[in-house]
């Protein structure tokens, strides 16, 4: 066979694969869209993404412009829809739009990286078992007792306050909860027939973990990404509020901190506080809705409220620990969650 | 309860404690290998020999003049005498003394928050579960959706703005004299209660809804059990079923989660304390952070982690005592 043909088939295969993936994503978005709650979430998130990507074109003023002495402390008007700051006369709407970038970037990237790390750790602990399992679970236990917010503060102090460090710290201390849940799901999948068949066929451990077990946990991971993204956005706003975020960027938490420090409370500039608060609210709300609806789509037997309850645990400084607490091992072992057969090839 | 189980859990807690302690020792040393250069940068008009002497004195002062391994042993020795080290503040106060000074004030906030959110939350949750699917339930669901998306510090800012500055119902900032002038008189207690109102409310809102959801799900799960059906069939009164059969079982997971949540609350009050200028552990930690006072920061971290370890251990043991259905070793 000639080389060109080989290349052709390879490209065809890749193309087919990509098409298949896109089709699946499309189907999934369609499902979200059909669900009334999911539609709200989808709309909110889409708007936020558009705002973040096209911020320089959408924002009416330059949010970094601190020289507008004449426009200090203006209440909302047609010229400045959300008013201006008291201290420097920055346009709050523009700041809000630019702040979307930080929130989305940190929230989504942390959510995705965390899902990867949690999946790998959970699958290794669950499938390999033995020493690897107990080592990973010991680490999880240690992480659970260390207070997260103080630790993050210490580490950002040591490593510097840029967003790479913040994402790294969030990931390093957030994967434990997901790993626990993935582990318990893997314990079930491990005994399913298709994994047994793969083992008998002589597939390597790595192959089984990546091709057979990972797809079975994917719904958990996608759900978790949406919910943790929401949680991390709140956490990031809190960090920025304490003045521990990236000092050069505009973020919602920092806007709130500036508002408090700039005397917005004292001078009655309510618009300066409400705007970033609403920004955080909508972002978290949108992602949370998507996460909860995903849960309902993937696992129809689960009640709508359980997702919220999980997120509560998430925000009450227990962090991502037990994000999926209600899906405990007992339920899984009695077969409440049916593992999807993984596709081969 | 088996004795071996208790011993096993205690040993495990000790093991976790040692890991946390070791981490606590090494984390600040990732960034700082020499406190002398960090805290005393070279100044003009100082000869190299003078600077070397100053550095040497500083190292000895902070115990950095020996090898890292020896430092670790010294650290363990200090800890065995409950000595968390010395803060870098002027006057070199002991870390344990500083924590002891601030801890009660944080406990005032967190314990009050916990009690309020537990009581109201359980009440609301029970009502929502009892009226499942009706407006009470929907209200709780919507309230939790909204309050999850509103961070506590934003609620705190709004409360401080509206109730504090506009209506002047409660002080928007804690009076710095409150701590210094506290003398257990009724007047002083009233002042503290007045100042604590806003922080407690802003922390409790999330807690109330959280416990509400938690209770609701738990109660509904118990309501579906067979023994409730039996109780109904026996013709017991609704109230008897609710209080004696349902709530008693439904409360179990909630009560056992208390230990963990209080340690979470103490560590989590940092932002709220900062907003209201409340002189608790959170503000102490932030003060330490802004001055790079690592002994103090690590002391607070160790204290919080130890608290969490003990809370976990107690919860685990209690769980076995309270729920005989949990067989030893099954709950990991």
Interface residues (C-beta under 8 A of the other chain):
Chain A: X138 X141 X142 X144 X145 X146 X147 X148 X149 X150 X151 X153 X154 X155 X157 X158 X159 X230 X234 X237 X238 X241 X242 X256 X259 X260 X264 X265 X266 X268 X270 X273 X274 X276 X277 X280 X281 X282 X284 X285 X288 X303 X304 X305 X306 X308 X309 X311 X312 X313 X315 X316 X317 X318 X326
Chain B: X16 X19 X20 X23 X27 X28 X30 X31 X32 X141 X144 X145 X146 X148 X149 X150 X151 X153 X154 X157 X158 X160 X161 X164 X165 X166 X172 X206 X207 X209 X210 X213 X214 X216 X217 X260 X261 X263 X264 X265 X267 X268 X270 X271 X274 X275 X285 X286 X289 X292 X294 X297 X298 X300 X301 X304 X305 X308 X309 X312
